[in-house]
Amino acid sequence: MEEMTRLELLTLLYSLKALLDTDNVDKAQETIDKVIKEAETTKDNK
């Protein structure tokens, strides 16, 4: 996975904020978990 651009990071954060603002906490947590897993996998592959 490539490093995220500033725009991609902002998009992700705004999406998570929207999920949280609409009480979709479970979906936000699922998304956060996926991002963390991908980041850890990518880090391990370098």
PDB file with SEQRES, HELIX, SHEET and CRYST1 records, atoms N, CA, C and O in Angstrom:
SEQRES   1 A   46  MET GLU GLU MET THR ARG LEU GLU LEU LEU THR LEU LEU          
SEQRES   2 A   46  TYR SER LEU LYS ALA LEU LEU ASP THR ASP ASN VAL ASP          
SEQRES   3 A   46  LYS ALA GLN GLU THR ILE ASP LYS VAL ILE LYS GLU ALA          
SEQRES   4 A   46  GLU THR THR LYS ASP ASN LYS                                  
HELIX    1 AA1 ARG A    6  ASP A   21  1                                  16    
HELIX    2 AA2 VAL A   25  ASP A   44  1                                  20    
CRYST1    1.000    1.000    1.000  90.00  90.00  90.00 P 1           1          
ATOM      1  N   MET A   1       0.845  -1.183   0.000  1.00  0.00           N  
ATOM      2  CA  MET A   1       0.000   0.000   0.000  1.00  0.00           C  
ATOM      3  C   MET A   1       0.886   1.241   0.000  1.00  0.00           C  
ATOM      4  O   MET A   1       1.883   1.303   0.720  1.00  0.00           O  
ATOM      5  N   GLU A   2       0.523   2.203  -0.793  1.00  0.00           N  
ATOM      6  CA  GLU A   2       1.260   3.455  -0.857  1.00  0.00           C  
ATOM      7  C   GLU A   2       0.882   4.340   0.333  1.00  0.00           C  
ATOM      8  O   GLU A   2      -0.141   4.133   0.986  1.00  0.00           O  
ATOM      9  N   GLU A   3       1.730   5.322   0.592  1.00  0.00           N  
ATOM     10  CA  GLU A   3       1.395   6.285   1.634  1.00  0.00           C  
ATOM     11  C   GLU A   3       0.187   7.086   1.198  1.00  0.00           C  
ATOM     12  O   GLU A   3       0.004   7.364   0.013  1.00  0.00           O  
ATOM     13  N   MET A   4      -0.646   7.459   2.177  1.00  0.00           N  
ATOM     14  CA  MET A   4      -1.847   8.233   1.869  1.00  0.00           C  
ATOM     15  C   MET A   4      -1.479   9.688   1.608  1.00  0.00           C  
ATOM     16  O   MET A   4      -0.602  10.251   2.264  1.00  0.00           O  
ATOM     17  N   THR A   5      -2.156  10.274   0.653  1.00  0.00           N  
ATOM     18  CA  THR A   5      -1.994  11.706   0.422  1.00  0.00           C  
ATOM     19  C   THR A   5      -2.832  12.458   1.457  1.00  0.00           C  
ATOM     20  O   THR A   5      -3.691  11.884   2.126  1.00  0.00           O  
ATOM     21  N   ARG A   6      -2.566  13.714   1.564  1.00  0.00           N  
ATOM     22  CA  ARG A   6      -3.342  14.553   2.490  1.00  0.00           C  
ATOM     23  C   ARG A   6      -4.841  14.503   2.154  1.00  0.00           C  
ATOM     24  O   ARG A   6      -5.676  14.427   3.055  1.00  0.00           O  
ATOM     25  N   LEU A   7      -5.173  14.545   0.876  1.00  0.00           N  
ATOM     26  CA  LEU A   7      -6.567  14.496   0.452  1.00  0.00           C  
ATOM     27  C   LEU A   7      -7.226  13.164   0.825  1.00  0.00           C  
ATOM     28  O   LEU A   7      -8.369  13.135   1.281  1.00  0.00           O  
ATOM     29  N   GLU A   8      -6.503  12.079   0.629  1.00  0.00           N  
ATOM     30  CA  GLU A   8      -7.038  10.759   0.986  1.00  0.00           C  
ATOM     31  C   GLU A   8      -7.264  10.647   2.496  1.00  0.00           C  
ATOM     32  O   GLU A   8      -8.267  10.092   2.943  1.00  0.00           O  
ATOM     33  N   LEU A   9      -6.331  11.172   3.261  1.00  0.00           N  
ATOM     34  CA  LEU A   9      -6.471  11.138   4.709  1.00  0.00           C  
ATOM     35  C   LEU A   9      -7.668  11.971   5.166  1.00  0.00           C  
ATOM     36  O   LEU A   9      -8.445  11.536   6.016  1.00  0.00           O  
ATOM     37  N   LEU A  10      -7.810  13.161   4.602  1.00  0.00           N  
ATOM     38  CA  LEU A  10      -8.963  14.005   4.945  1.00  0.00           C  
ATOM     39  C   LEU A  10     -10.275  13.327   4.570  1.00  0.00           C  
ATOM     40  O   LEU A  10     -11.247  13.392   5.321  1.00  0.00           O  
ATOM     41  N   THR A  11     -10.303  12.681   3.416  1.00  0.00           N  
ATOM     42  CA  THR A  11     -11.506  11.975   2.987  1.00  0.00           C  
ATOM     43  C   THR A  11     -11.870  10.875   3.975  1.00  0.00           C  
ATOM     44  O   THR A  11     -13.034  10.728   4.350  1.00  0.00           O  
ATOM     45  N   LEU A  12     -10.885  10.113   4.390  1.00  0.00           N  
ATOM     46  CA  LEU A  12     -11.119   9.049   5.365  1.00  0.00           C  
ATOM     47  C   LEU A  12     -11.626   9.620   6.685  1.00  0.00           C  
ATOM     48  O   LEU A  12     -12.587   9.106   7.258  1.00  0.00           O  
ATOM     49  N   LEU A  13     -10.990  10.669   7.164  1.00  0.00           N  
ATOM     50  CA  LEU A  13     -11.394  11.262   8.439  1.00  0.00           C  
ATOM     51  C   LEU A  13     -12.802  11.853   8.378  1.00  0.00           C  
ATOM     52  O   LEU A  13     -13.584  11.693   9.315  1.00  0.00           O  
ATOM     53  N   TYR A  14     -13.123  12.532   7.282  1.00  0.00           N  
ATOM     54  CA  TYR A  14     -14.476  13.075   7.139  1.00  0.00           C  
ATOM     55  C   TYR A  14     -15.519  11.960   7.052  1.00  0.00           C  
ATOM     56  O   TYR A  14     -16.626  12.095   7.573  1.00  0.00           O  
ATOM     57  N   SER A  15     -15.164  10.875   6.399  1.00  0.00           N  
ATOM     58  CA  SER A  15     -16.078   9.731   6.316  1.00  0.00           C  
ATOM     59  C   SER A  15     -16.316   9.124   7.687  1.00  0.00           C  
ATOM     60  O   SER A  15     -17.450   8.803   8.042  1.00  0.00           O  
ATOM     61  N   LEU A  16     -15.250   8.968   8.453  1.00  0.00           N  
ATOM     62  CA  LEU A  16     -15.400   8.436   9.813  1.00  0.00           C  
ATOM     63  C   LEU A  16     -16.222   9.383  10.681  1.00  0.00           C  
ATOM     64  O   LEU A  16     -17.065   8.942  11.462  1.00  0.00           O  
ATOM     65  N   LYS A  17     -15.979  10.669  10.546  1.00  0.00           N  
ATOM     66  CA  LYS A  17     -16.739  11.660  11.317  1.00  0.00           C  
ATOM     67  C   LYS A  17     -18.220  11.590  10.965  1.00  0.00           C  
ATOM     68  O   LYS A  17     -19.074  11.658  11.849  1.00  0.00           O  
ATOM     69  N   ALA A  18     -18.527  11.455   9.682  1.00  0.00           N  
ATOM     70  CA  ALA A  18     -19.922  11.353   9.254  1.00  0.00           C  
ATOM     71  C   ALA A  18     -20.574  10.104   9.835  1.00  0.00           C  
ATOM     72  O   ALA A  18     -21.720  10.154  10.281  1.00  0.00           O  
ATOM     73  N   LEU A  19     -19.863   8.996   9.834  1.00  0.00           N  
ATOM     74  CA  LEU A  19     -20.402   7.774  10.433  1.00  0.00           C  
ATOM     75  C   LEU A  19     -20.683   7.976  11.915  1.00  0.00           C  
ATOM     76  O   LEU A  19     -21.737   7.579  12.412  1.00  0.00           O  
ATOM     77  N   LEU A  20     -19.753   8.584  12.609  1.00  0.00           N  
ATOM     78  CA  LEU A  20     -19.936   8.816  14.046  1.00  0.00           C  
ATOM     79  C   LEU A  20     -21.061   9.814  14.318  1.00  0.00           C  
ATOM     80  O   LEU A  20     -21.827   9.646  15.267  1.00  0.00           O  
ATOM     81  N   ASP A  21     -21.160  10.842  13.496  1.00  0.00           N  
ATOM     82  CA  ASP A  21     -22.205  11.853  13.667  1.00  0.00           C  
ATOM     83  C   ASP A  21     -23.604  11.277  13.453  1.00  0.00           C  
ATOM     84  O   ASP A  21     -24.581  11.799  13.989  1.00  0.00           O  
ATOM     85  N   THR A  22     -23.698  10.204  12.671  1.00  0.00           N  
ATOM     86  CA  THR A  22     -25.000   9.576  12.408  1.00  0.00           C  
ATOM     87  C   THR A  22     -25.177   8.301  13.220  1.00  0.00           C  
ATOM     88  O   THR A  22     -25.996   7.443  12.890  1.00  0.00           O  
ATOM     89  N   ASP A  23     -24.390   8.193  14.290  1.00  0.00           N  
ATOM     90  CA  ASP A  23     -24.472   7.063  15.225  1.00  0.00           C  
ATOM     91  C   ASP A  23     -24.195   5.704  14.591  1.00  0.00           C  
ATOM     92  O   ASP A  23     -24.703   4.684  15.055  1.00  0.00           O  
ATOM     93  N   ASN A  24     -23.398   5.691  13.541  1.00  0.00           N  
ATOM     94  CA  ASN A  24     -22.951   4.428  12.931  1.00  0.00           C  
ATOM     95  C   ASN A  24     -21.602   4.037  13.525  1.00  0.00           C  
ATOM     96  O   ASN A  24     -20.616   3.860  12.809  1.00  0.00           O  
ATOM     97  N   VAL A  25     -21.580   3.909  14.843  1.00  0.00           N  
ATOM     98  CA  VAL A  25     -20.337   3.642  15.561  1.00  0.00           C  
ATOM     99  C   VAL A  25     -19.729   2.313  15.137  1.00  0.00           C  
ATOM    100  O   VAL A  25     -18.513   2.211  14.974  1.00  0.00           O  
ATOM    101  N   ASP A  26     -20.568   1.293  14.956  1.00  0.00           N  
ATOM    102  CA  ASP A  26     -20.055  -0.024  14.572  1.00  0.00           C  
ATOM    103  C   ASP A  26     -19.366   0.023  13.209  1.00  0.00           C  
ATOM    104  O   ASP A  26     -18.306  -0.578  13.031  1.00  0.00           O  
ATOM    105  N   LYS A  27     -19.952   0.724  12.259  1.00  0.00           N  
ATOM    106  CA  LYS A  27     -19.353   0.841  10.924  1.00  0.00           C  
ATOM    107  C   LYS A  27     -18.060   1.651  10.984  1.00  0.00           C  
ATOM    108  O   LYS A  27     -17.085   1.320  10.308  1.00  0.00           O  
ATOM    109  N   ALA A  28     -18.052   2.704  11.788  1.00  0.00           N  
ATOM    110  CA  ALA A  28     -16.830   3.497  11.949  1.00  0.00           C  
ATOM    111  C   ALA A  28     -15.718   2.639  12.553  1.00  0.00           C  
ATOM    112  O   ALA A  28     -14.575   2.686  12.098  1.00  0.00           O  
ATOM    113  N   GLN A  29     -16.056   1.861  13.573  1.00  0.00           N  
ATOM    114  CA  GLN A  29     -15.056   0.994  14.210  1.00  0.00           C  
ATOM    115  C   GLN A  29     -14.538  -0.049  13.231  1.00  0.00           C  
ATOM    116  O   GLN A  29     -13.344  -0.348  13.206  1.00  0.00           O  
ATOM    117  N   GLU A  30     -15.440  -0.602  12.425  1.00  0.00           N  
ATOM    118  CA  GLU A  30     -15.044  -1.586  11.412  1.00  0.00           C  
ATOM    119  C   GLU A  30     -14.062  -0.974  10.408  1.00  0.00           C  
ATOM    120  O   GLU A  30     -13.073  -1.602  10.029  1.00  0.00           O  
ATOM    121  N   THR A  31     -14.345   0.240   9.991  1.00  0.00           N  
ATOM    122  CA  THR A  31     -13.472   0.927   9.043  1.00  0.00           C  
ATOM    123  C   THR A  31     -12.115   1.217   9.665  1.00  0.00           C  
ATOM    124  O   THR A  31     -11.084   1.016   9.024  1.00  0.00           O  
ATOM    125  N   ILE A  32     -12.105   1.682  10.898  1.00  0.00           N  
ATOM    126  CA  ILE A  32     -10.854   1.951  11.604  1.00  0.00           C  
ATOM    127  C   ILE A  32     -10.029   0.675  11.720  1.00  0.00           C  
ATOM    128  O   ILE A  32      -8.821   0.687  11.482  1.00  0.00           O  
ATOM    129  N   ASP A  33     -10.679  -0.421  12.084  1.00  0.00           N  
ATOM    130  CA  ASP A  33      -9.977  -1.705  12.211  1.00  0.00           C  
ATOM    131  C   ASP A  33      -9.352  -2.138  10.889  1.00  0.00           C  
ATOM    132  O   ASP A  33      -8.234  -2.652  10.868  1.00  0.00           O  
ATOM    133  N   LYS A  34     -10.074  -1.932   9.781  1.00  0.00           N  
ATOM    134  CA  LYS A  34      -9.549  -2.300   8.461  1.00  0.00           C  
ATOM    135  C   LYS A  34      -8.332  -1.457   8.099  1.00  0.00           C  
ATOM    136  O   LYS A  34      -7.352  -1.973   7.561  1.00  0.00           O  
ATOM    137  N   VAL A  35      -8.395  -0.169   8.392  1.00  0.00           N  
ATOM    138  CA  VAL A  35      -7.275   0.720   8.079  1.00  0.00           C  
ATOM    139  C   VAL A  35      -6.054   0.333   8.902  1.00  0.00           C  
ATOM    140  O   VAL A  35      -4.940   0.292   8.380  1.00  0.00           O  
ATOM    141  N   ILE A  36      -6.257   0.052  10.178  1.00  0.00           N  
ATOM    142  CA  ILE A  36      -5.149  -0.357  11.044  1.00  0.00           C  
ATOM    143  C   ILE A  36      -4.546  -1.661  10.548  1.00  0.00           C  
ATOM    144  O   ILE A  36      -3.324  -1.794  10.475  1.00  0.00           O  
ATOM    145  N   LYS A  37      -5.395  -2.623  10.208  1.00  0.00           N  
ATOM    146  CA  LYS A  37      -4.904  -3.917   9.731  1.00  0.00           C  
ATOM    147  C   LYS A  37      -4.078  -3.740   8.452  1.00  0.00           C  
ATOM    148  O   LYS A  37      -3.013  -4.340   8.306  1.00  0.00           O  
ATOM    149  N   GLU A  38      -4.575  -2.917   7.535  1.00  0.00           N  
ATOM    150  CA  GLU A  38      -3.862  -2.667   6.280  1.00  0.00           C  
ATOM    151  C   GLU A  38      -2.519  -1.985   6.549  1.00  0.00           C  
ATOM    152  O   GLU A  38      -1.509  -2.325   5.932  1.00  0.00           O  
ATOM    153  N   ALA A  39      -2.514  -1.027   7.468  1.00  0.00           N  
ATOM    154  CA  ALA A  39      -1.273  -0.319   7.794  1.00  0.00           C  
ATOM    155  C   ALA A  39      -0.258  -1.254   8.433  1.00  0.00           C  
ATOM    156  O   ALA A  39       0.933  -1.184   8.127  1.00  0.00           O  
ATOM    157  N   GLU A  40      -0.718  -2.121   9.310  1.00  0.00           N  
ATOM    158  CA  GLU A  40       0.192  -3.071   9.958  1.00  0.00           C  
ATOM    159  C   GLU A  40       0.730  -4.084   8.957  1.00  0.00           C  
ATOM    160  O   GLU A  40       1.905  -4.447   9.011  1.00  0.00           O  
ATOM    161  N   THR A  41      -0.111  -4.535   8.055  1.00  0.00           N  
ATOM    162  CA  THR A  41       0.299  -5.494   7.026  1.00  0.00           C  
ATOM    163  C   THR A  41       1.332  -4.862   6.109  1.00  0.00           C  
ATOM    164  O   THR A  41       2.333  -5.485   5.758  1.00  0.00           O  
ATOM    165  N   THR A  42       1.080  -3.629   5.731  1.00  0.00           N  
ATOM    166  CA  THR A  42       1.998  -2.910   4.846  1.00  0.00           C  
ATOM    167  C   THR A  42       3.342  -2.691   5.532  1.00  0.00           C  
ATOM    168  O   THR A  42       4.395  -2.857   4.916  1.00  0.00           O  
ATOM    169  N   LYS A  43       3.300  -2.321   6.803  1.00  0.00           N  
ATOM    170  CA  LYS A  43       4.527  -2.082   7.559  1.00  0.00           C  
ATOM    171  C   LYS A  43       5.349  -3.366   7.637  1.00  0.00           C  
ATOM    172  O   LYS A  43       6.571  -3.331   7.495  1.00  0.00           O  
ATOM    173  N   ASP A  44       4.687  -4.493   7.861  1.00  0.00           N  
ATOM    174  CA  ASP A  44       5.370  -5.779   7.976  1.00  0.00           C  
ATOM    175  C   ASP A  44       5.992  -6.235   6.659  1.00  0.00           C  
ATOM    176  O   ASP A  44       6.961  -6.994   6.660  1.00  0.00           O  
ATOM    177  N   ASN A  45       5.445  -5.781   5.547  1.00  0.00           N  
ATOM    178  CA  ASN A  45       5.930  -6.202   4.233  1.00  0.00           C  
ATOM    179  C   ASN A  45       7.102  -5.372   3.740  1.00  0.00           C  
ATOM    180  O   ASN A  45       7.660  -5.683   2.687  1.00  0.00           O  
ATOM    181  N   LYS A  46       7.491  -4.348   4.445  1.00  0.00           N  
ATOM    182  CA  LYS A  46       8.613  -3.495   4.005  1.00  0.00           C  
ATOM    183  C   LYS A  46       9.920  -4.009   4.530  1.00  0.00           C  
ATOM    184  O   LYS A  46      10.967  -3.420   4.262  1.00  0.00           O  
TER     185      LYS A  46                                                      
END                                                                             
